Amino acid sequence: MSKQVFKYTYVLLLIFACGAINGYAQNNTYIASKDLVDFVNPLMGTDSSFDLSNGNTYPAIATPWGMNFWTPMTSKMGDGWTYKYRENKIRGIKQTHQPSPWVNDYVAFSFMAVTGDLKFQEDERESWFSHKAETVTPYHYSVYLADFDVVAEVTPTERAAHFKFTFPESDSSYIILDAFNKGSMVKIIPEERKIIGYARNNSGGVPENFHNYFVAEFDKDFEVNHTWKDGWQLVENTTDSEGDHVGAIIGFKTKKGEVVHVKVASSFISPEQAQLNLSREIGTDPFETTKQEAKHAWETELGRIQIEDDNIDNLRTFYSSLYRVLLFPRKFYEFDADHKVMHYSPYNGKVLPGYMFTDNGFWDTFRAVFPFFNMMYPELNGKIMQGLANTYKESGWLPEWASPGHRDVMIGSNSAPIIADAYLKGAQGMDAEVLLEAILKNATVADGRPVNSVGRAGLTYYNTLGYVPYDVDINENAARTLEYAYADFTIAQMAEKMGKPKIAKKYFKQSMNYKNLFDPSTSWMRGKNKDGSFQSPFNPLKWGDAFTEGNSLHYTWSVFHDIQGLIDLMGGKEQFVGNLDEVFDMPPKFDASYYGFTIHEIREMQIVNMGNYAHGNQPIQHMIYLYNYANQPYKAQEKVRDVMTKLYSATPDGYCGDEDNGQTSAWYVFSALGFYPVTPGVDEYVIGSPLFNKATLHLENGNTFEIKSNNNSESNVYIQNAELNGQSYNNTYLKFDALQNGGVLEFNMGNTPNTSWGTANESVPYSLSTSKNKPKK
């Protein structure tokens, strides 16, 4: 990376009806200059708990897709809710790799500064702080530790970070490195002003030799060095310790305002690689240079989408959401001494060449995150595909929830749509033959799966009966059937493009298995027993059981590839729309008996006054767009805008459920632009209601695509008419190639529905039942 920092200046045009705001210029146009990253609030979603998720996020101080993140800790070591907005004490700033509080962290370690009497145990060293004395951006975190009169700051690189501690006058100032429990080592090297060591804490998904090797370099001599051993036993005047939970303490005298810097990096490969990462990514750079380069990294990525609008809160929400989309999956690779890409394999424990990415739940992110990468970051997604091929080679299976290796979380076979969509949209460098082999293994091999979430649980039943039965002790069976059927469709799409018609024909036919669970007597999807009878009794409001974190009203719509087929099953478009409307119009009743208590996903549905629509969880997030398939796109326009306005904001309670590796954020990013990828594996986006006056996409191929919305406002949510590149446009979908080729999509908006626009039968998006690949009976 060049050491020269180029400041990306964003010009935001704010149009005001009257001139009551300072700084407005002629023609009532106010021009403000602001860096895009400064619209981002990393605290969005941090006001969460086990009982109620407003995002379940933590402030990730990181570069886009960085190997390491950094975050302040208000909670105890090992607590998945590491930073809770309403807590008021900080225990340290830790390196984190946590993708979700439910999955938790791995190989974390932390730094903390104290003064006066030595307090190193986490319950004793914690300091009061205030959000009023806290600065939080993606590229820089600063907090005043009130109990110790210290300002602690950190700024990141991909594999390293630069700390800055500003001390008071004190004869007893300390910096503490806590290497955490579950296996750790520290070694203080006073003559080099250095601490080295490793952390091994994890909650699964790692080989026996898994380590995170770290090195920390200080710019001040150590006058004191202590370590502690298991049980928080202080061992004074020692330089090394190893055990279940150890740490290091270095101390010195400080003058008022004296700054002590710490440069730290880590590696999953070796201590030598950690040192190499530090030398390369920070070296002799001062703190401000590291900070400006981290800021520039964010400006570069955020600047690929320029927004012009008169609502600054919407811009804050948009760029805060985009920031979340650009965090995961994590780069789990490093560059060796010869600058070759290498990675430690969390699958077989070897150091191997090539890319590796991790910390991602495909059940969440296949829906919008990876389609966003295919739209804006095809080069990155090509590298991710190479990493998936490496995972298959190293473990024998594709990941479904990796952190860092295979984890037994969630259901489905959603690596298939991720891989197929990347291939179909031209991701470069992916080994399509190997990856097709891998997704076919998922669909054909029942034995040898490393964990239940990998491959397909219930595969033998699915391949013989066409569904996973309700009564064979395979939980969430109906959800699995629906997701497998969609995965089969994406396999067929990929095989067809690769010139493998026999495979394509087989899996197009299998993708119709969703029909096996449709119950015409209720017009909902329903679990089915091995003998072909439907489960009984049946309550479509029952969460869990045959479904995953939802009920039949949520999962019935998981026929991403064949909405027309679902319409036909329901008896036509009128009944289909009636079922959609019912989800919104009914009260938020639910049956939580499967879980034995009201899980947070249920509570988040209940409290937002949108009936049984549960936007806080992923299975239903595409549902609003399905009105387009039934010739009533104006209902989608109204409801998608309602969700954007009511359920998202750049505040600590700014989400309506788990954010989940960028997926809930990606829904907002796409929807605010005006369209959404209902069917990954198809070359279309389904149109909703654009939020902004203008959005400009700077595509990786050098083209630009503009979305303009004339007469747009909070009340003008309905599309009156549209033009694509100057030609009248009446389709309720946008082709992938039309976007990638560059151009202008222009909407004229109004406050009443135009029931004529986009309502012709030829205007509806793709369905397999009306395509050339419709399977024959």
LINHUMO-V44823 format. One record per residue. N is the residue number from 0. RES is the residue in one letter. PSI is psi in whole degrees, -180 to 180 (999 if undefined). BURIAL is I if it has 9 or more other ideal C-beta (glycine too) atoms within 8 Angstrom, else O. Layout:
n & res & psi & burial
N & RES & PSI & BURIAL
N & RES & PSI & BURIAL
This chain:
n & res & psi & burial
0 & M & 137 & O
1 & S & 142 & O
2 & K & -13 & O
3 & Q & 130 & O
4 & V & 123 & I
5 & F & 118 & O
6 & K & 121 & O
7 & Y & 117 & I
8 & T & 124 & O
9 & Y & 129 & I
10 & V & 116 & O
11 & L & 121 & I
12 & L & 114 & I
13 & L & 117 & I
14 & I & 121 & I
15 & F & 142 & I
16 & A & -30 & O
17 & C & 166 & O
18 & G & 42 & O
19 & A & 0 & O
20 & I & 134 & O
21 & N & 137 & O
22 & G & 6 & O
23 & Y & 146 & I
24 & A & -169 & O
25 & Q & 154 & O
26 & N & 24 & O
27 & N & 29 & I
28 & T & 119 & I
29 & Y & 127 & I
30 & I & 118 & I
31 & A & 140 & O
32 & S & 126 & O
33 & K & 139 & O
34 & D & 138 & I
35 & L & -38 & I
36 & V & -23 & I
37 & D & -4 & O
38 & F & -18 & I
39 & V & 134 & I
40 & N & 101 & I
41 & P & -10 & I
42 & L & -4 & I
43 & M & 122 & I
44 & G & 4 & I
45 & T & -9 & I
46 & D & 73 & I
47 & S & 165 & I
48 & S & 175 & O
49 & F & -37 & O
50 & D & -28 & O
51 & L & 117 & O
52 & S & 123 & I
53 & N & 25 & I
54 & G & -36 & I
55 & N & 44 & I
56 & T & 169 & I
57 & Y & 157 & I
58 & P & 110 & I
59 & A & 110 & I
60 & I & 105 & I
61 & A & 170 & I
62 & T & 162 & I
63 & P & 127 & I
64 & W & 27 & I
65 & G & 151 & I
66 & M & -34 & I
67 & N & 140 & I
68 & F & 165 & I
69 & W & 143 & I
70 & T & 146 & I
71 & P & 149 & I
72 & M & 116 & I
73 & T & -12 & I
74 & S & 171 & I
75 & K & 157 & O
76 & M & 129 & I
77 & G & -11 & I
78 & D & 123 & O
79 & G & -27 & I
80 & W & 74 & I
81 & T & -30 & I
82 & Y & 113 & I
83 & K & 123 & I
84 & Y & -34 & I
85 & R & -6 & O
86 & E & 158 & O
87 & N & 16 & O
88 & K & 143 & I
89 & I & 136 & I
90 & R & -15 & I
91 & G & 175 & I
92 & I & 120 & I
93 & K & 153 & I
94 & Q & 129 & I
95 & T & 152 & I
96 & H & 18 & I
97 & Q & 124 & I
98 & P & -18 & I
99 & S & 144 & I
100 & P & -26 & I
101 & W & -27 & O
102 & V & -30 & I
103 & N & -175 & I
104 & D & 173 & I
105 & Y & 148 & I
106 & V & 48 & I
107 & A & 152 & I
108 & F & 162 & I
109 & S & 163 & I
110 & F & 145 & I
111 & M & 144 & I
112 & A & 137 & I
113 & V & 162 & I
114 & T & 162 & I
115 & G & -143 & O
116 & D & 137 & O
117 & L & 120 & I
118 & K & 112 & O
119 & F & -21 & I
120 & Q & 144 & O
121 & E & -33 & I
122 & D & -21 & O
123 & E & -34 & O
124 & R & -10 & I
125 & E & 146 & I
126 & S & 142 & I
127 & W & 144 & O
128 & F & 167 & I
129 & S & 144 & I
130 & H & -19 & O
131 & K & -21 & O
132 & A & 37 & O
133 & E & 130 & I
134 & T & 125 & O
135 & V & 113 & I
136 & T & 165 & I
137 & P & -27 & I
138 & Y & -2 & I
139 & H & 134 & I
140 & Y & 137 & I
141 & S & 139 & I
142 & V & 143 & I
143 & Y & 118 & I
144 & L & 95 & I
145 & A & -37 & I
146 & D & -19 & O
147 & F & 0 & I
148 & D & 42 & O
149 & V & 138 & I
150 & V & 122 & I
151 & A & 133 & I
152 & E & 152 & I
153 & V & 144 & I
154 & T & 142 & I
155 & P & 162 & I
156 & T & -171 & I
157 & E & -39 & I
158 & R & 9 & I
159 & A & 179 & I
160 & A & 157 & I
161 & H & 119 & I
162 & F & 151 & I
163 & K & 117 & I
164 & F & 122 & I
165 & T & 114 & I
166 & F & 161 & I
167 & P & 179 & I
168 & E & 124 & O
169 & S & 142 & I
170 & D & -10 & O
171 & S & 82 & I
172 & S & 139 & I
173 & Y & 150 & I
174 & I & 130 & I
175 & I & 130 & I
176 & L & 111 & I
177 & D & 114 & I
178 & A & 3 & I
179 & F & 173 & I
180 & N & -174 & I
181 & K & 27 & I
182 & G & 111 & O
183 & S & 162 & I
184 & M & 142 & I
185 & V & 149 & I
186 & K & 121 & I
187 & I & 132 & I
188 & I & 86 & I
189 & P & -39 & I
190 & E & -20 & O
191 & E & 4 & O
192 & R & 53 & I
193 & K & 148 & I
194 & I & 131 & I
195 & I & 166 & I
196 & G & -162 & I
197 & Y & 160 & I
198 & A & 144 & I
199 & R & 4 & I
200 & N & 139 & I
201 & N & 170 & I
202 & S & 28 & O
203 & G & 172 & O
204 & G & 29 & I
205 & V & 151 & I
206 & P & 173 & I
207 & E & -30 & O
208 & N & 22 & O
209 & F & 125 & I
210 & H & 150 & I
211 & N & 105 & I
212 & Y & 131 & I
213 & F & 156 & I
214 & V & 134 & I
215 & A & 125 & I
216 & E & 133 & I
217 & F & 159 & I
218 & D & 24 & O
219 & K & 140 & O
220 & D & 147 & O
221 & F & 127 & I
222 & E & -21 & O
223 & V & 138 & I
224 & N & 124 & I
225 & H & 162 & I
226 & T & 169 & I
227 & W & 158 & I
228 & K & -175 & I
229 & D & 142 & O
230 & G & 22 & O
231 & W & 36 & O
232 & Q & 112 & O
233 & L & 132 & O
234 & V & 100 & I
235 & E & 149 & O
236 & N & 41 & O
237 & T & 161 & I
238 & T & -6 & O
239 & D & 151 & I
240 & S & 146 & I
241 & E & 139 & O
242 & G & -155 & I
243 & D & -42 & O
244 & H & 107 & I
245 & V & 170 & I
246 & G & 173 & I
247 & A & 146 & I
248 & I & 126 & I
249 & I & 146 & I
250 & G & 163 & I
251 & F & 168 & I
252 & K & 147 & O
253 & T & 151 & I
254 & K & 163 & O
255 & K & 126 & O
256 & G & 5 & O
257 & E & 136 & O
258 & V & 132 & O
259 & V & 127 & I
260 & H & 146 & I
261 & V & 125 & I
262 & K & 126 & I
263 & V & 143 & I
264 & A & 166 & I
265 & S & 171 & I
266 & S & 144 & I
267 & F & -5 & I
268 & I & -51 & I
269 & S & 162 & O
270 & P & -37 & I
271 & E & -38 & O
272 & Q & -35 & I
273 & A & -44 & I
274 & Q & -39 & I
275 & L & -42 & I
276 & N & -40 & I
277 & L & -45 & I
278 & S & -38 & O
279 & R & -43 & O
280 & E & -21 & I
281 & I & -51 & I
282 & G & -126 & O
283 & T & 8 & O
284 & D & 141 & I
285 & P & 166 & O
286 & F & -44 & I
287 & E & -34 & O
288 & T & -46 & I
289 & T & -43 & I
290 & K & -46 & I
291 & Q & -34 & I
292 & E & -37 & I
293 & A & -41 & I
294 & K & -43 & I
295 & H & -37 & I
296 & A & -41 & I
297 & W & -40 & I
298 & E & -40 & I
299 & T & -46 & I
300 & E & -46 & I
301 & L & -32 & I
302 & G & -6 & I
303 & R & -18 & O
304 & I & 115 & I
305 & Q & 131 & O
306 & I & 139 & I
307 & E & 123 & I
308 & D & 168 & I
309 & D & 8 & O
310 & N & 101 & O
311 & I & -28 & O
312 & D & -37 & O
313 & N & -36 & I
314 & L & -40 & I
315 & R & -43 & I
316 & T & -40 & I
317 & F & -51 & I
318 & Y & -27 & I
319 & S & -38 & I
320 & S & -42 & I
321 & L & -38 & I
322 & Y & -43 & I
323 & R & -36 & I
324 & V & -29 & I
325 & L & 15 & I
326 & L & -41 & I
327 & F & 153 & I
328 & P & 157 & I
329 & R & 138 & I
330 & K & 118 & I
331 & F & 36 & I
332 & Y & 163 & I
333 & E & 173 & I
334 & F & 122 & O
335 & D & -172 & I
336 & A & -24 & O
337 & D & 14 & O
338 & H & 23 & O
339 & K & 143 & O
340 & V & 124 & I
341 & M & 159 & I
342 & H & 147 & I
343 & Y & 129 & I
344 & S & 119 & I
345 & P & 8 & I
346 & Y & -39 & I
347 & N & 1 & O
348 & G & 8 & I
349 & K & 157 & O
350 & V & 120 & O
351 & L & 157 & I
352 & P & 155 & O
353 & G & 176 & I
354 & Y & 153 & I
355 & M & 134 & I
356 & F & 156 & I
357 & T & -174 & I
358 & D & 66 & I
359 & N & 136 & I
360 & G & 107 & I
361 & F & -25 & I
362 & W & -33 & I
363 & D & -53 & I
364 & T & -11 & I
365 & F & -21 & I
366 & R & -45 & I
367 & A & -30 & I
368 & V & -53 & I
369 & F & -36 & I
370 & P & -33 & I
371 & F & -41 & I
372 & F & -41 & I
373 & N & -29 & I
374 & M & -45 & I
375 & M & -22 & I
376 & Y & 56 & I
377 & P & -32 & I
378 & E & -46 & O
379 & L & -46 & I
380 & N & -30 & I
381 & G & -39 & I
382 & K & -38 & I
383 & I & -39 & I
384 & M & -38 & I
385 & Q & -39 & I
386 & G & -38 & I
387 & L & -39 & I
388 & A & -39 & I
389 & N & -39 & I
390 & T & -45 & I
391 & Y & -43 & I
392 & K & -33 & O
393 & E & -22 & I
394 & S & -14 & I
395 & G & -3 & O
396 & W & 158 & I
397 & L & 151 & I
398 & P & 153 & I
399 & E & -34 & I
400 & W & 102 & I
401 & A & 131 & I
402 & S & 87 & I
403 & P & -24 & I
404 & G & -161 & I
405 & H & 132 & I
406 & R & 145 & I
407 & D & 75 & O
408 & V & 133 & I
409 & M & -173 & I
410 & I & -176 & I
411 & G & -178 & I
412 & S & 53 & I
413 & N & 1 & I
414 & S & -27 & I
415 & A & -53 & I
416 & P & -32 & I
417 & I & -45 & I
418 & I & -47 & I
419 & A & -43 & I
420 & D & -40 & I
421 & A & -44 & I
422 & Y & -46 & I
423 & L & -26 & I
424 & K & 11 & I
425 & G & 25 & O
426 & A & 135 & I
427 & Q & 147 & O
428 & G & -1 & O
429 & M & 143 & I
430 & D & 91 & O
431 & A & -37 & I
432 & E & -45 & O
433 & V & -43 & I
434 & L & -35 & I
435 & L & -42 & I
436 & E & -41 & I
437 & A & -44 & I
438 & I & -27 & I
439 & L & -35 & I
440 & K & -43 & I
441 & N & -37 & I
442 & A & -6 & I
443 & T & -19 & O
444 & V & 120 & O
445 & A & -26 & O
446 & D & 158 & O
447 & G & 8 & O
448 & R & 132 & I
449 & P & -34 & O
450 & V & 164 & O
451 & N & -24 & O
452 & S & -14 & I
453 & V & 145 & I
454 & G & -145 & I
455 & R & 108 & I
456 & A & 135 & I
457 & G & 19 & I
458 & L & -44 & I
459 & T & -43 & O
460 & Y & -46 & I
461 & Y & -43 & I
462 & N & -17 & O
463 & T & -42 & O
464 & L & -21 & O
465 & G & 11 & O
466 & Y & 163 & I
467 & V & 120 & I
468 & P & 156 & I
469 & Y & -29 & I
470 & D & 31 & O
471 & V & 24 & I
472 & D & 35 & O
473 & I & 107 & I
474 & N & 158 & O
475 & E & 37 & I
476 & N & -39 & I
477 & A & -41 & I
478 & A & -42 & I
479 & R & -46 & I
480 & T & -47 & I
481 & L & -40 & I
482 & E & -36 & I
483 & Y & -41 & I
484 & A & -42 & I
485 & Y & -42 & I
486 & A & -39 & I
487 & D & -40 & I
488 & F & -45 & I
489 & T & -33 & I
490 & I & -45 & I
491 & A & -42 & I
492 & Q & -44 & I
493 & M & -44 & I
494 & A & -40 & I
495 & E & -46 & I
496 & K & -28 & O
497 & M & 2 & I
498 & G & 37 & O
499 & K & 75 & I
500 & P & -33 & O
501 & K & -44 & O
502 & I & -44 & I
503 & A & -46 & I
504 & K & -44 & I
505 & K & -45 & I
506 & Y & -25 & I
507 & F & -42 & I
508 & K & -44 & O
509 & Q & -28 & I
510 & S & -14 & I
511 & M & 2 & I
512 & N & -18 & I
513 & Y & -29 & I
514 & K & -23 & O
515 & N & -19 & I
516 & L & -2 & I
517 & F & 127 & I
518 & D & 106 & I
519 & P & -22 & O
520 & S & -25 & O
521 & T & -17 & O
522 & S & 26 & I
523 & W & 161 & I
524 & M & 146 & I
525 & R & 142 & I
526 & G & 147 & I
527 & K & 137 & I
528 & N & 168 & I
529 & K & -32 & O
530 & D & 3 & O
531 & G & -7 & O
532 & S & 151 & O
533 & F & 151 & I
534 & Q & 146 & I
535 & S & 138 & O
536 & P & 164 & O
537 & F & 126 & I
538 & N & 110 & O
539 & P & -12 & I
540 & L & 2 & I
541 & K & 120 & I
542 & W & 150 & I
543 & G & -145 & I
544 & D & -104 & I
545 & A & -9 & I
546 & F & 172 & I
547 & T & 113 & I
548 & E & 43 & I
549 & G & -176 & I
550 & N & -173 & I
551 & S & -32 & I
552 & L & -23 & I
553 & H & -44 & I
554 & Y & -16 & I
555 & T & -29 & I
556 & W & 2 & I
557 & S & 54 & I
558 & V & 60 & I
559 & F & -32 & I
560 & H & -9 & I
561 & D & 63 & I
562 & I & -35 & I
563 & Q & -38 & I
564 & G & -38 & I
565 & L & -40 & I
566 & I & -44 & I
567 & D & -42 & I
568 & L & -36 & I
569 & M & -5 & I
570 & G & 13 & O
571 & G & 174 & O
572 & K & -34 & I
573 & E & -46 & O
574 & Q & -38 & I
575 & F & -49 & I
576 & V & -37 & I
577 & G & -39 & O
578 & N & -40 & I
579 & L & -49 & I
580 & D & -38 & I
581 & E & -38 & I
582 & V & -40 & I
583 & F & -35 & I
584 & D & -25 & O
585 & M & 160 & I
586 & P & 163 & O
587 & P & 57 & I
588 & K & 154 & O
589 & F & 162 & I
590 & D & 112 & I
591 & A & 16 & I
592 & S & -28 & O
593 & Y & -37 & I
594 & Y & -26 & I
595 & G & -3 & O
596 & F & 169 & O
597 & T & 104 & O
598 & I & 160 & I
599 & H & -33 & I
600 & E & -36 & I
601 & I & -46 & I
602 & R & -38 & I
603 & E & -31 & I
604 & M & -43 & I
605 & Q & -35 & O
606 & I & -5 & O
607 & V & 3 & I
608 & N & 46 & O
609 & M & 33 & I
610 & G & -130 & I
611 & N & 13 & I
612 & Y & 120 & I
613 & A & 71 & I
614 & H & -22 & I
615 & G & -8 & I
616 & N & 156 & I
617 & Q & -34 & I
618 & P & -27 & I
619 & I & 2 & I
620 & Q & -21 & I
621 & H & -9 & I
622 & M & -41 & I
623 & I & -37 & I
624 & Y & -11 & I
625 & L & -15 & I
626 & Y & -30 & I
627 & N & -34 & I
628 & Y & -18 & I
629 & A & 23 & I
630 & N & 27 & I
631 & Q & 58 & I
632 & P & -24 & I
633 & Y & -28 & I
634 & K & -38 & I
635 & A & -42 & I
636 & Q & -45 & I
637 & E & -46 & I
638 & K & -34 & I
639 & V & -37 & I
640 & R & -36 & I
641 & D & -43 & I
642 & V & -46 & I
643 & M & -41 & I
644 & T & -41 & O
645 & K & -30 & O
646 & L & -3 & I
647 & Y & 139 & I
648 & S & 155 & O
649 & A & 60 & I
650 & T & 166 & I
651 & P & -25 & I
652 & D & 35 & I
653 & G & -5 & I
654 & Y & 168 & I
655 & C & 20 & I
656 & G & -170 & I
657 & D & 135 & I
658 & E & -43 & I
659 & D & 75 & I
660 & N & 26 & I
661 & G & -8 & I
662 & Q & -50 & I
663 & T & -32 & I
664 & S & -41 & I
665 & A & -33 & I
666 & W & -45 & I
667 & Y & -45 & I
668 & V & -51 & I
669 & F & -49 & I
670 & S & -37 & I
671 & A & -32 & I
672 & L & -26 & I
673 & G & 6 & I
674 & F & 168 & I
675 & Y & 143 & I
676 & P & 80 & I
677 & V & -38 & I
678 & T & 83 & I
679 & P & 136 & I
680 & G & -5 & I
681 & V & 150 & I
682 & D & 44 & O
683 & E & 150 & I
684 & Y & 141 & I
685 & V & 133 & I
686 & I & 139 & I
687 & G & -116 & I
688 & S & 107 & I
689 & P & 139 & I
690 & L & -28 & I
691 & F & 158 & I
692 & N & -40 & I
693 & K & 139 & I
694 & A & 134 & I
695 & T & 121 & I
696 & L & 121 & I
697 & H & 101 & O
698 & L & 156 & I
699 & E & -25 & O
700 & N & 3 & O
701 & G & -12 & O
702 & N & 163 & O
703 & T & 144 & O
704 & F & 126 & I
705 & E & 140 & I
706 & I & 115 & I
707 & K & 142 & I
708 & S & 99 & I
709 & N & 141 & O
710 & N & 31 & O
711 & N & 142 & I
712 & S & 179 & O
713 & E & -33 & O
714 & S & -23 & O
715 & N & 76 & I
716 & V & -8 & I
717 & Y & 135 & I
718 & I & 124 & I
719 & Q & -41 & I
720 & N & 171 & I
721 & A & 156 & I
722 & E & 140 & I
723 & L & 115 & I
724 & N & 42 & O
725 & G & -3 & O
726 & Q & 140 & O
727 & S & 135 & O
728 & Y & 119 & O
729 & N & 5 & O
730 & N & 148 & I
731 & T & 24 & I
732 & Y & 159 & I
733 & L & 130 & I
734 & K & 143 & O
735 & F & -45 & I
736 & D & -35 & O
737 & A & -39 & I
738 & L & -48 & I
739 & Q & -27 & I
740 & N & -10 & O
741 & G & 157 & O
742 & G & -161 & I
743 & V & 125 & I
744 & L & 118 & I
745 & E & 127 & I
746 & F & 145 & I
747 & N & 125 & I
748 & M & 156 & I
749 & G & 173 & I
750 & N & 5 & O
751 & T & 146 & O
752 & P & 138 & O
753 & N & 102 & I
754 & T & 6 & O
755 & S & -31 & O
756 & W & 130 & I
757 & G & 18 & I
758 & T & 2 & I
759 & A & 153 & O
760 & N & -33 & O
761 & E & -4 & O
762 & S & -8 & I
763 & V & 156 & I
764 & P & -180 & I
765 & Y & 140 & I
766 & S & 142 & I
767 & L & -36 & I
768 & S & -20 & I
769 & T & 13 & O
770 & S & 172 & O
771 & K & -19 & O
772 & N & 12 & I
773 & K & 122 & I
774 & P & 142 & I
775 & K & 146 & O
776 & K & 999 & O
